[in-house]
Amino acid sequence: MKVIFGSDEKTSLTNFISKWLKDAGHNVEEVGHLTKEEKKWKWVDIGKEVGSKVAKGEADFGVVCCWSGTGVCMAANRFRGAMAALCWDSETAKLARKWDNANILCLSLRFTSETIAKEILEVWLSTKFDEEDLNEAHKLDKL
C-alpha cells in the first residue's frame, strides 16, 4: 500500500512511525521535515501536501503529525476526497475508518506515545469502511 507521511517536526515518534510503516511492507513517501529538504515546512503546508496527494489518488492513505494533530487535520481536509481524522487511540482510528471512510490519519506529536501509535496504525490499516451500513454511507454522501 502507498502511504504518504508528513510532519512539521522530525521526532522519535515520526522516526518510529516511518520505520513501522516500512517494516509492515508499505511504500512510504515522506514529506516535510522527515526529508532532508531545507524548506521550512509549517503544519498547514504538511496537511495540504498530504491531503492533496491522497485526494488525487497519489497515495492510498496519508499519515500526518503536528504538535496537537488538529492543524494538519484541518489543512488536510481542505481537498475533496481527503477525509482526515484526528485519532488518539485505536478505537477512534477504527471508527474513523469503519464509519467515516477516513483516508488520512492525524496524530499529535505531543500526546501520542510509540505504543499508542503502533496500536492506532495496526487498527487503521486493517479496518475497512463498512459499505454495508447504508446509514453511515448515506451520511458521507451529504459531505
CYANA upper distance limits for C-alpha pairs under 8 A (distance plus 0.5 A):
  1 MET  CA     25 GLY  CA      8.27
  1 MET  CA     26 HIS  CA      5.56
  1 MET  CA     27 ASN  CA      6.48
  1 MET  CA     59 ALA  CA      8.45
  1 MET  CA     60 ASP  CA      6.86
  2 LYS  CA     26 HIS  CA      6.50
  2 LYS  CA     27 ASN  CA      5.21
  2 LYS  CA     28 VAL  CA      6.49
  2 LYS  CA     29 GLU  CA      8.11
  2 LYS  CA     59 ALA  CA      5.50
  2 LYS  CA     60 ASP  CA      5.83
  2 LYS  CA     61 PHE  CA      7.28
  3 VAL  CA     26 HIS  CA      7.24
  3 VAL  CA     27 ASN  CA      6.62
  3 VAL  CA     28 VAL  CA      5.42
  3 VAL  CA     29 GLU  CA      6.80
  3 VAL  CA     59 ALA  CA      5.98
  3 VAL  CA     60 ASP  CA      6.43
  3 VAL  CA     61 PHE  CA      5.45
  3 VAL  CA     62 GLY  CA      5.91
  3 VAL  CA     63 VAL  CA      7.76
  4 ILE  CA     28 VAL  CA      6.24
  4 ILE  CA     29 GLU  CA      5.21
  4 ILE  CA     30 GLU  CA      6.40
  4 ILE  CA     31 VAL  CA      7.92
  4 ILE  CA     50 VAL  CA      6.89
  4 ILE  CA     53 LYS  CA      8.34
  4 ILE  CA     54 VAL  CA      8.27
  4 ILE  CA     59 ALA  CA      6.63
  4 ILE  CA     61 PHE  CA      7.02
  4 ILE  CA     62 GLY  CA      5.25
  4 ILE  CA     63 VAL  CA      6.82
  5 PHE  CA     18 SER  CA      8.09
  5 PHE  CA     28 VAL  CA      7.30
  5 PHE  CA     29 GLU  CA      6.58
  5 PHE  CA     30 GLU  CA      5.36
  5 PHE  CA     31 VAL  CA      6.72
  5 PHE  CA     50 VAL  CA      7.68
  5 PHE  CA     62 GLY  CA      6.27
  5 PHE  CA     63 VAL  CA      5.23
  5 PHE  CA     64 VAL  CA      6.28
  6 GLY  CA     30 GLU  CA      6.18
  6 GLY  CA     31 VAL  CA      5.20
  6 GLY  CA     32 GLY  CA      6.00
  6 GLY  CA     33 HIS  CA      7.92
  6 GLY  CA     34 LEU  CA      7.20
  6 GLY  CA     46 ILE  CA      6.40
  6 GLY  CA     47 GLY  CA      8.22
  6 GLY  CA     50 VAL  CA      7.35
  6 GLY  CA     63 VAL  CA      6.95
  6 GLY  CA     64 VAL  CA      5.38
  6 GLY  CA     65 CYS  CA      6.97
  7 SER  CA     14 THR  CA      7.87
  7 SER  CA     31 VAL  CA      7.62
  7 SER  CA     32 GLY  CA      6.18
  7 SER  CA     33 HIS  CA      6.57
  7 SER  CA     34 LEU  CA      7.09
  7 SER  CA     43 TRP  CA      7.72
  7 SER  CA     46 ILE  CA      6.74
  7 SER  CA     64 VAL  CA      6.12
  7 SER  CA     65 CYS  CA      5.16
  7 SER  CA     66 CYS  CA      6.38
  8 ASP  CA     32 GLY  CA      6.40
  8 ASP  CA     33 HIS  CA      6.05
  8 ASP  CA     34 LEU  CA      8.50
  8 ASP  CA     41 TRP  CA      6.36
  8 ASP  CA     42 LYS  CA      6.19
  8 ASP  CA     43 TRP  CA      5.79
  8 ASP  CA     46 ILE  CA      6.96
  8 ASP  CA     65 CYS  CA      7.40
  8 ASP  CA     66 CYS  CA      6.27
  9 GLU  CA     32 GLY  CA      8.33
  9 GLU  CA     33 HIS  CA      5.99
  9 GLU  CA     34 LEU  CA      7.81
  9 GLU  CA     65 CYS  CA      8.49
  9 GLU  CA     66 CYS  CA      7.49
 10 LYS  CA     14 THR  CA      6.37
 10 LYS  CA     15 ASN  CA      7.66
 10 LYS  CA     33 HIS  CA      6.17
 10 LYS  CA     34 LEU  CA      6.10
 11 THR  CA     15 ASN  CA      6.72
 11 THR  CA    109 LEU  CA      8.49
 12 SER  CA     16 PHE  CA      6.59
 13 LEU  CA     17 ILE  CA      6.66
 13 LEU  CA    109 LEU  CA      7.47
 13 LEU  CA    112 THR  CA      8.40
 13 LEU  CA    113 SER  CA      7.62
 13 LEU  CA    114 GLU  CA      6.52
 14 THR  CA     18 SER  CA      6.57
 14 THR  CA     34 LEU  CA      8.19
 14 THR  CA     65 CYS  CA      8.41
 15 ASN  CA     19 LYS  CA      6.69
 16 PHE  CA     20 TRP  CA      6.48
 16 PHE  CA    114 GLU  CA      7.30
 17 ILE  CA     21 LEU  CA      6.57
 17 ILE  CA    114 GLU  CA      8.33
 17 ILE  CA    117 ALA  CA      7.78
 17 ILE  CA    118 LYS  CA      8.15
 18 SER  CA     22 LYS  CA      6.76
 18 SER  CA     28 VAL  CA      7.99
 19 LYS  CA     23 ASP  CA      6.42
 20 TRP  CA     24 ALA  CA      6.58
 20 TRP  CA    118 LYS  CA      8.16
 21 LEU  CA     25 GLY  CA      7.17
 21 LEU  CA     26 HIS  CA      6.17
 21 LEU  CA     27 ASN  CA      8.47
 21 LEU  CA     28 VAL  CA      7.57
 22 LYS  CA     26 HIS  CA      5.69
 22 LYS  CA     27 ASN  CA      7.12
 22 LYS  CA     28 VAL  CA      7.01
 30 GLU  CA     34 LEU  CA      6.48
 30 GLU  CA     35 THR  CA      6.90
 31 VAL  CA     35 THR  CA      6.50
 31 VAL  CA     46 ILE  CA      7.70
 31 VAL  CA     49 GLU  CA      8.35
 31 VAL  CA     50 VAL  CA      8.49
 32 GLY  CA     37 GLU  CA      8.14
 32 GLY  CA     39 LYS  CA      8.50
 32 GLY  CA     41 TRP  CA      6.16
 32 GLY  CA     46 ILE  CA      6.54
 33 HIS  CA     37 GLU  CA      7.77
 33 HIS  CA     40 LYS  CA      8.43
 33 HIS  CA     41 TRP  CA      7.17
 41 TRP  CA     45 ASP  CA      6.51
 41 TRP  CA     46 ILE  CA      7.22
 42 LYS  CA     46 ILE  CA      6.97
 43 TRP  CA     47 GLY  CA      6.68
 43 TRP  CA     66 CYS  CA      6.67
 43 TRP  CA     71 GLY  CA      6.77
 43 TRP  CA     72 VAL  CA      6.04
 43 TRP  CA     75 ALA  CA      8.50
 44 VAL  CA     48 LYS  CA      6.61
 44 VAL  CA     71 GLY  CA      7.08
 44 VAL  CA     72 VAL  CA      6.43
 44 VAL  CA     75 ALA  CA      5.97
 45 ASP  CA     49 GLU  CA      6.51
 45 ASP  CA     75 ALA  CA      8.25
 46 ILE  CA     50 VAL  CA      6.71
 46 ILE  CA     64 VAL  CA      7.79
 46 ILE  CA     72 VAL  CA      7.09
 46 ILE  CA     75 ALA  CA      8.44
 47 GLY  CA     51 GLY  CA      6.34
 47 GLY  CA     64 VAL  CA      7.18
 47 GLY  CA     71 GLY  CA      8.04
 47 GLY  CA     72 VAL  CA      4.77
 47 GLY  CA     73 CYS  CA      6.94
 47 GLY  CA     74 MET  CA      7.91
 47 GLY  CA     75 ALA  CA      5.18
 47 GLY  CA     76 ALA  CA      4.80
 47 GLY  CA     77 ASN  CA      8.50
 48 LYS  CA     52 SER  CA      6.29
 48 LYS  CA     72 VAL  CA      8.18
 48 LYS  CA     75 ALA  CA      5.74
 48 LYS  CA     76 ALA  CA      5.44
 48 LYS  CA     78 ARG  CA      7.80
 49 GLU  CA     53 LYS  CA      6.79
 49 GLU  CA     76 ALA  CA      8.03
 50 VAL  CA     54 VAL  CA      6.67
 50 VAL  CA     62 GLY  CA      6.62
 50 VAL  CA     63 VAL  CA      8.19
 50 VAL  CA     64 VAL  CA      7.77
 50 VAL  CA     76 ALA  CA      6.90
 51 GLY  CA     55 ALA  CA      6.51
 51 GLY  CA     62 GLY  CA      7.91
 51 GLY  CA     75 ALA  CA      7.87
 51 GLY  CA     76 ALA  CA      4.56
 51 GLY  CA     77 ASN  CA      6.89
 51 GLY  CA     78 ARG  CA      7.76
 51 GLY  CA     79 PHE  CA      6.72
 51 GLY  CA     82 ALA  CA      5.99
 51 GLY  CA     84 ALA  CA      8.25
 51 GLY  CA    104 ILE  CA      7.91
 52 SER  CA     56 LYS  CA      6.65
 52 SER  CA     76 ALA  CA      7.71
 52 SER  CA     79 PHE  CA      6.58
 52 SER  CA     82 ALA  CA      7.79
 53 LYS  CA     57 GLY  CA      6.81
 53 LYS  CA     58 GLU  CA      5.62
 53 LYS  CA     59 ALA  CA      6.86
 54 VAL  CA     58 GLU  CA      6.16
 54 VAL  CA     59 ALA  CA      5.60
 54 VAL  CA     60 ASP  CA      7.02
 54 VAL  CA     61 PHE  CA      6.78
 54 VAL  CA     62 GLY  CA      6.92
 54 VAL  CA     81 GLY  CA      8.04
 54 VAL  CA     82 ALA  CA      6.66
 54 VAL  CA    103 ASN  CA      8.06
 54 VAL  CA    104 ILE  CA      8.19
 55 ALA  CA     79 PHE  CA      6.80
 55 ALA  CA     80 ARG  CA      6.85
 55 ALA  CA     81 GLY  CA      5.11
 55 ALA  CA     82 ALA  CA      5.36
 56 LYS  CA     81 GLY  CA      8.25
 60 ASP  CA    103 ASN  CA      7.83
 61 PHE  CA    103 ASN  CA      5.55
 61 PHE  CA    104 ILE  CA      6.10
 61 PHE  CA    105 LEU  CA      8.30
 62 GLY  CA    103 ASN  CA      6.88
 62 GLY  CA    104 ILE  CA      4.83
 62 GLY  CA    105 LEU  CA      6.59
 63 VAL  CA    104 ILE  CA      6.02
 63 VAL  CA    105 LEU  CA      5.16
 63 VAL  CA    106 CYS  CA      6.36
 63 VAL  CA    107 LEU  CA      8.15
 64 VAL  CA     69 GLY  CA      8.10
 64 VAL  CA     72 VAL  CA      6.94
 64 VAL  CA     73 CYS  CA      8.17
 64 VAL  CA    104 ILE  CA      7.82
 64 VAL  CA    105 LEU  CA      6.79
 64 VAL  CA    106 CYS  CA      5.41
 64 VAL  CA    107 LEU  CA      6.83
 65 CYS  CA     69 GLY  CA      6.04
 65 CYS  CA     72 VAL  CA      7.10
 65 CYS  CA    106 CYS  CA      6.27
 65 CYS  CA    107 LEU  CA      5.43
 65 CYS  CA    108 SER  CA      6.28
 65 CYS  CA    109 LEU  CA      6.67
 66 CYS  CA     70 THR  CA      8.04
 66 CYS  CA     71 GLY  CA      7.50
 66 CYS  CA     72 VAL  CA      6.82
 66 CYS  CA    107 LEU  CA      7.51
 66 CYS  CA    108 SER  CA      6.20
 66 CYS  CA    109 LEU  CA      6.18
 67 TRP  CA    108 SER  CA      5.82
 67 TRP  CA    109 LEU  CA      5.24
 67 TRP  CA    110 ARG  CA      5.87
 68 SER  CA    107 LEU  CA      7.92
 68 SER  CA    108 SER  CA      4.99
 68 SER  CA    109 LEU  CA      6.97
 68 SER  CA    110 ARG  CA      6.80
 68 SER  CA    111 PHE  CA      7.95
 69 GLY  CA     73 CYS  CA      6.79
 69 GLY  CA     86 LEU  CA      6.81
 69 GLY  CA    106 CYS  CA      6.10
 69 GLY  CA    107 LEU  CA      5.36
 69 GLY  CA    108 SER  CA      4.64
 69 GLY  CA    109 LEU  CA      7.57
 70 THR  CA     74 MET  CA      6.77
 70 THR  CA     86 LEU  CA      7.17
 70 THR  CA    106 CYS  CA      8.08
 70 THR  CA    108 SER  CA      8.15
 71 GLY  CA     75 ALA  CA      6.77
 72 VAL  CA     76 ALA  CA      6.43
 72 VAL  CA    106 CYS  CA      7.45
 73 CYS  CA     77 ASN  CA      6.73
 73 CYS  CA     84 ALA  CA      6.15
 73 CYS  CA     85 ALA  CA      6.92
 73 CYS  CA     86 LEU  CA      6.84
 73 CYS  CA    106 CYS  CA      6.35
 74 MET  CA     78 ARG  CA      7.44
 74 MET  CA     84 ALA  CA      8.33
 76 ALA  CA     82 ALA  CA      7.11
 76 ALA  CA     83 MET  CA      8.21
 76 ALA  CA     84 ALA  CA      6.70
 76 ALA  CA    104 ILE  CA      8.32
 77 ASN  CA     82 ALA  CA      6.01
 77 ASN  CA     83 MET  CA      6.39
 77 ASN  CA     84 ALA  CA      6.14
 78 ARG  CA     82 ALA  CA      7.86
 82 ALA  CA    102 ALA  CA      8.23
 82 ALA  CA    103 ASN  CA      7.10
 82 ALA  CA    104 ILE  CA      7.47
 83 MET  CA    100 ASP  CA      8.45
 83 MET  CA    101 ASN  CA      7.69
 83 MET  CA    102 ALA  CA      5.15
 83 MET  CA    103 ASN  CA      5.85
 83 MET  CA    104 ILE  CA      6.45
 84 ALA  CA    102 ALA  CA      6.22
 84 ALA  CA    103 ASN  CA      6.64
 84 ALA  CA    104 ILE  CA      4.83
 84 ALA  CA    105 LEU  CA      6.41
 84 ALA  CA    106 CYS  CA      7.13
 85 ALA  CA     93 ALA  CA      8.38
 85 ALA  CA     96 ALA  CA      6.99
 85 ALA  CA    102 ALA  CA      6.78
 85 ALA  CA    103 ASN  CA      8.47
 85 ALA  CA    104 ILE  CA      6.80
 85 ALA  CA    105 LEU  CA      6.01
 85 ALA  CA    106 CYS  CA      6.20
 86 LEU  CA    105 LEU  CA      6.84
 86 LEU  CA    106 CYS  CA      4.98
 86 LEU  CA    107 LEU  CA      6.46
 87 CYS  CA     92 THR  CA      5.89
 87 CYS  CA     93 ALA  CA      5.96
 87 CYS  CA    105 LEU  CA      7.40
 87 CYS  CA    106 CYS  CA      6.68
 87 CYS  CA    107 LEU  CA      6.60
 87 CYS  CA    120 ILE  CA      8.23
 88 TRP  CA     92 THR  CA      7.11
 88 TRP  CA     93 ALA  CA      8.11
 88 TRP  CA    107 LEU  CA      7.38
 88 TRP  CA    108 SER  CA      8.16
 88 TRP  CA    111 PHE  CA      8.29
 88 TRP  CA    112 THR  CA      7.40
 88 TRP  CA    116 ILE  CA      8.37
 88 TRP  CA    120 ILE  CA      8.30
 89 ASP  CA     93 ALA  CA      6.94
 89 ASP  CA    116 ILE  CA      6.87
 89 ASP  CA    117 ALA  CA      8.32
 89 ASP  CA    119 GLU  CA      7.90
 89 ASP  CA    120 ILE  CA      6.32
 90 SER  CA     94 LYS  CA      6.55
 90 SER  CA    116 ILE  CA      8.04
 90 SER  CA    119 GLU  CA      6.24
 90 SER  CA    120 ILE  CA      4.87
 90 SER  CA    121 LEU  CA      8.37
 90 SER  CA    123 VAL  CA      6.57
 90 SER  CA    124 TRP  CA      8.10
 91 GLU  CA     95 LEU  CA      6.71
 91 GLU  CA    120 ILE  CA      8.44
 92 THR  CA     96 ALA  CA      6.50
 93 ALA  CA     97 ARG  CA      6.84
 93 ALA  CA    105 LEU  CA      8.26
 93 ALA  CA    120 ILE  CA      6.51
 93 ALA  CA    123 VAL  CA      7.11
 93 ALA  CA    124 TRP  CA      6.00
 94 LYS  CA     98 LYS  CA      6.44
 94 LYS  CA    123 VAL  CA      6.38
 94 LYS  CA    124 TRP  CA      6.44
 94 LYS  CA    127 THR  CA      6.62
 95 LEU  CA     99 TRP  CA      5.97
 95 LEU  CA    100 ASP  CA      7.54
 96 ALA  CA    100 ASP  CA      5.46
 96 ALA  CA    101 ASN  CA      6.81
 96 ALA  CA    102 ALA  CA      5.98
 97 ARG  CA    101 ASN  CA      5.10
 97 ARG  CA    102 ALA  CA      5.52
 97 ARG  CA    103 ASN  CA      7.84
 97 ARG  CA    124 TRP  CA      7.10
 97 ARG  CA    127 THR  CA      6.58
 97 ARG  CA    128 LYS  CA      6.62
 97 ARG  CA    129 PHE  CA      5.97
 98 LYS  CA    127 THR  CA      6.81
 98 LYS  CA    128 LYS  CA      6.12
 98 LYS  CA    129 PHE  CA      4.64
 98 LYS  CA    130 ASP  CA      5.71
 99 TRP  CA    129 PHE  CA      6.69
 99 TRP  CA    130 ASP  CA      6.80
 99 TRP  CA    136 GLU  CA      6.41
 99 TRP  CA    137 ALA  CA      8.25
100 ASP  CA    129 PHE  CA      7.69
100 ASP  CA    136 GLU  CA      7.78
100 ASP  CA    140 LEU  CA      7.51
101 ASN  CA    128 LYS  CA      8.17
101 ASN  CA    129 PHE  CA      5.61
105 LEU  CA    124 TRP  CA      8.34
107 LEU  CA    112 THR  CA      7.38
108 SER  CA    112 THR  CA      6.19
112 THR  CA    116 ILE  CA      6.67
112 THR  CA    117 ALA  CA      6.73
113 SER  CA    117 ALA  CA      6.56
114 GLU  CA    118 LYS  CA      6.62
115 THR  CA    119 GLU  CA      6.95
116 ILE  CA    120 ILE  CA      6.61
117 ALA  CA    121 LEU  CA      6.52
118 LYS  CA    122 GLU  CA      6.60
119 GLU  CA    123 VAL  CA      6.84
120 ILE  CA    124 TRP  CA      6.37
121 LEU  CA    125 LEU  CA      6.50
122 GLU  CA    126 SER  CA      6.72
123 VAL  CA    127 THR  CA      6.37
131 GLU  CA    137 ALA  CA      6.84
133 ASP  CA    137 ALA  CA      6.90
134 LEU  CA    138 HIS  CA      6.33
135 ASN  CA    139 LYS  CA      7.03
136 GLU  CA    140 LEU  CA      7.07
137 ALA  CA    141 ASP  CA      7.10
138 HIS  CA    142 LYS  CA      7.53
139 LYS  CA    143 LEU  CA      7.91
